[in-house]
């Protein structure tokens, strides 16, 4: 039986998760979706569209979707859903887990890799993060949970963009891009997102595609000497490029923020390592093992496509917190530059130690 794809939906209070969920649950899209809600007294989805006053944990919707509220741990709920599905009591094709606005999505994601029974039934597809354009600058300044959610994302949806100026939106997009260059950003209106942009994004697949926004490094002031050989195939629909004078000061809703996007210093940051020299497998394994041991809790997402000594194939690796996995990918194409490329997204990671350490693992 094929694995059940699962999407984690995260985002700060008021960012529109419930709006997006209601749409997913009530629209006649022909997909049978189970939604798991992590309930911590936050505004609950049941009030409007579910049969209220029910003690049942799992509620069947009129369009074949299911909604269930976690009152215990996620693992038990997933196992319960899987068991009911096996027995033919419930019918669903995929799962959406809504985390609370304050949650760190990391442990939720790790559940899918650490627990054999879960891993044999479910496939983690992606983490979606909703960002409220109006309140995000403040939330990102004040709350590490909000910054973590951005760092974990495979896809970022920006809501309420109509409530801010285009300069403020631009500055926010730059800021998000620095925190997480892997995640494409999309401005959405009232949770109106095509389901094709929500599901089957394959953010956790070990594939040879490493999405780093091509413009990401070019707006670091100290980076101008860099040779940008990366491809421009990754199309950011918003054109968040850094050639507008308005970027120098960060104006939000008509008032100047205390810091422009070139200055503010979020603790969630990303950096990229690139080299055309091959890695020595044993050295790299030892080094990454040590790094993950020490910094694992602060490492949100990391991913790479590597040129390893002794194999003609690309080596693909990725990790969440302390969990790391790798796999052999496709052969390097004839004439293709064997370039190792890794992106790390984390909280106050020691960039210099990591970059020097990786350099020392090269042949």
N, C-alpha and C positions, 0 to 999 in steps of 0.2 A: 504494500500500500504506500502511495507516495506521501512524503512528509507534509504536514500542515503548515503553510507559511504564516508567520507571525510578525506583526508590526508593532513597535513600541511607539506610542504617541506621548510626547512630553512637551512641556511649555509652562510658562509662569501663569499664575492666576490671572484670569481675564484675557488671556492671549487668544482665546477662541477655540480651545480644544473641544469643548462641549458642542459648539456650533458645528464644527467639522464632523464630530461624531454623530450628531443628530441627523446630519445629512447622509452620512454613510449608513446609518441604521434605518432611516425611513424612506430613502429613495428606492425606487423600483429598478435596481441595477442588475437584478437577476443573480446576484451572488449571495450565498448564504454565509453571513459573517457572525462570528461570536465576539462580543466585546466584553473584555474583563475590566471592571472598574476597580481601581484601588481607592477605597473610600476612606477619607479622613475628614468627614464633615464638611468637605468642600461642596460647592454647588453641585447637586447631584443630577444626573441625567433623567432619573426616573420621573421627576415631577411632571414633565410635559408629555413624554411619549411612552412611558411604560405604564403597565397596569400597576397602579399604586397600591399601597396597603397590602403588599403580599409578603409573606415570610420566606417564600421560595428564594433560593439564591440565584436560580437560573430562570430567566423569563423568555418565553418564545415571542418573537415579534410577528406582526401580521404579514410582513414581507419575507418571513423565513429566517430573519436574523435572530440572534439570541443576545441577551444582555445578562451579565452576571456580575455580582458585586463580591469582591474579596473581603471576607471578614477574618481570614486567616492567611496562610502564606500562599504565595503564587504557585508553588510547586504542587501543593495539594489541589488547588483549583484546576490547574492544567491537567492533572491526572484524572480528576473527576470528569472533566469535559471529555477527555480522550476515552475514558471507560464508557461513558454514556453513548459516545459516538460509535464505539465498537459494538455495543449491544443494540444499536439501531434506535436508541431512545432520542438521540439528538442528531440533527443533520446540519453540518456546517463545513465550509470549505477553507476558511481562514480565520485567524484570530487577530483582534486589535486589543492591545493592552494600553489602557489609559493610566499613566502614572499621575500621582497628585502633583500639584504645582511645585511642591517643595522637594520632590524626590530626585535622587541621584539615579539616573537610568542604568548606571554601571552594574550593580548587583542584579538587576532585572535581566540585563543582557547575559550576565555570566551564568544565570540559571540554565540557559539553553546549551551551554557548553560543558558544565560541570556535572550535570545530572544525566546519567546514561539513559534512564527511562524517558526523560523529557527529550533528549537528543535523538532518540529512536523514533519519536512521534512528531516532533515539531522542528521547523526550520526557521531560525531567526532571519527575517528578511531585511529589516532596516529600522533605524531609529529616526523618527520625524520630530522636529522641534518647531513649535509655533512661537513666534516672537511678535509681541505687540509693539508696533512702531512708536506709538505715543509714549508708552511707559518704559520701553526697553532701556533707553539710556540710563535712567535712574536705577532700574532694577539691576542692570549689569554692573553699575557702580557699587550698589549696596549689597547685592546678594550673590554669594559664590555659587549657590545652587543654579541661579540663572546662567551664570557663565559656564558651569559644568554642562548644562543641558545643550548649550551651543557647541561646546567641544565634542560632545558625543554624537552630534547629528550626522546622518547621511544625507539629509535633505532639510533645508530650512524654509519654512513658510512665514512670510511677514504679513501680519494682519494689521488692520486699522491704519494703513498707509495714507488713506485719504484725510486723516486727522492731523498730518504733519506736513511741513513744507518740503519741497523736493530736495532742498539742501540738507535738511535734517535726515531725510530718508537715505540720501546719498552717503552721508557721514556714518549712519548706522550700518549700511551695507559694507562700507569699508572696514568698519570695526569688526563686524561679524566675520568678514573674509580673513582678517588677520588672525582671529582666534581659530578659525576653522576653514582652511582653504580647500578642504576636500568636499565640502557640502555645497551643492548648487543652491542658490537662493531664488525664491519665487514670491512675488508680491501677490497676495490673494485677497479677495473681497468676500466678506461674510462666509468664510469657509467654502467658497465655491471653487473647488479644485477637482479637476478630472480625476476619476479613480485611478486612471493609468499613471498618474503622478504620485499616487499614494501607495499603491501596491506593486509588488514584484520589482522593487528597485535593486535588489540583490546587493545591498550595502555590506553584507557580511560574507558574500561569496569570496572565496579565494580565487580571484580571477586576475588576469594579467593587466587589467586596466587600472591605472592609479590616477584618480582624478585629483589634480592639484590645479587650482585656477592658474592659467598661464601668466596672468598679470600679477599674480600674488607677490612675487619677489621684486618686481620692478618698481614698486613704490616704496621700498625701503631706501631712504636717502643714501645710506652708506653702500648701497648695492649697485650703484650706477656703473661701476667698473666691470660688473658681471657680464659674462657673455650669455645672453638669453637664447639658448638653443632650443627651448621647449616649444612644443607645437601649440598652435593657436586654435586647435580644433575644439577646445572646450568652450562652448558658446554660452556666455552669461547674458541672458536676455536683457538684463537691466543695463548692460554696458557700464559696469561699475569700474571705469578706468580713471586713472588719476591725472587727467589733463585739464581739469576745470579749476580756475583760480578760486572758486568758492570753497574748495577743499581746505584752503589754508586756515581759514577759521571755521569752526564747527558751529553753525548757527541753527539752533533748534527752536521752533515755534517763535521766531522773532527775538529770542534772547540768546546771547552768546554763551555757550557752554564754557565751563572752566577749562576744558582742554579740547583742542582740535583732534581729529582722528590720527594725526601724525604724532601726537604727544601722549595720548592717554595710554596708561600702562596696565592693561588687564593682566591678572595672574594666569588666566588661561591663554596660552599662546601656542603657536605652531612654528615648527621650523623644518627645513628640508635638507637632507643630505644627498649629494650626488657624487658619483665617481665613475670614471671609465675603467679604473683598475678593478680586477676581480677580488672578491672576498675570499679569505681562507676560512673554510666552514667551521673548523674546530674553534678557532679564535673568536669568530663572530658569535658562535653559540655560547661560549663562556662569557663573553662580554655582555651580550643581551641578557643572559641569565642573571648575571650580577646586578645589572641595571634594574631589571624588573623586580629583583629581590628587594632592592633598596627603595626604588621610586615607584613601584607598582601602583600603590594607592593614588598617586598623583598623575599617573599615566592614563589618560582617558581613552584615546584611540591612537593606534599607530599601524602603519601599513607600508609595505615596500615591494618593489619588483627588483630582484637582485641578480647580479652577475656573479655566480659562484665558480671558483676554481674546480675543475674536474667534472663539470656537467655542461652539456651543450644546450640545456634547457634553462629557461628563466625560473628562478625560485621566487615564489610568492609567499609573503608572510604577513600576518596581521595579529593584532592583540587588543584586548580590553583589560585595563588594570593589570593584574598579575598573570592573566591567561594569554598564552601566545601560541600560535600554530603556524606551520608552514607546509608548503606543498610544491611539487614540481609542476611548473606551468608549461606552456608551449615552447618549442624550439626557437632560438633566436633566428630571425629571418636572415636570409643571405644578404650581406651588405648592410645589415642593421647595426648601428652602434650599440655595443654591449654596455649600456649605461645603467648602473644601479641607482635607484631613486627611492628614498624613504621619507615619509612624512611622520612627524611625531606631534601629537596634540596633548598638552597636559598642563598641570598647574605648577608654575614656577619650576619647570624642569631646568637642570643645569646644562644649558645649550652647549657651552664650551667643552664640558667634560664628555658629553655625548658625542659631539662632532670629532673631538680628538681621539676618543676611544674607538670610534668607527674607523677613523683614518688608520689607526694602528692594527685594525683587523684585515686591512687590505694586503694582498700578496706583495 
